[in-house]
Amino acid sequence: MARAKKPATMGDLVRSLLVIIVPLLLISAFFTRNLGDHPVKEVDWRPVLTLARSQAPYPVVAPVNLPPGWRPVQATWVRTGEPYLNGEASPRNLWKLGFLTSDDVFVGLIQGDLKPDDLVRDETREGTGDGQSVLGGQTWERLESPDGRTHSLVESTPEVTTIVTADLPYEALDTYAGILSSTD
């Protein structure tokens, strides 16, 4: 003869709910916690610009009269053959300058003299042609990333390829490219 099953009590119900709810609360707390403010580290880009201008075989450009609130967060100069990413030799003389806008959008400026197709593909997130901008008599090619998020302007000469890129509309990139100069 089978034994009669004891009816469930309120304690049984509470224990069962705890077994389900406690792990869910722990998982939710782990994935939604605020890690606090991580301040952006600003860099002093002018000494790097001076070095780049003294060593580059092309005219190195930089912005003049930056908009208020823009913060410099990247300044890199590396010569062909010097260690760069992952310690590998740089395939080109490379100048990179990055700012965060007052709205915390990264705007990058990149210049390189060798292997321009690779440089453009990598820095524009494999952007494809999307028209042109004419700025100060110079024609810049507009490129858009496959997801439509990143826009880039590319100006190529036999000496150097210059790229301006950001997750901003072309008009904002046109304005930034318009304040670039190879002299102070």
Disulfide bonds with the S-S distance in Angstrom:
none
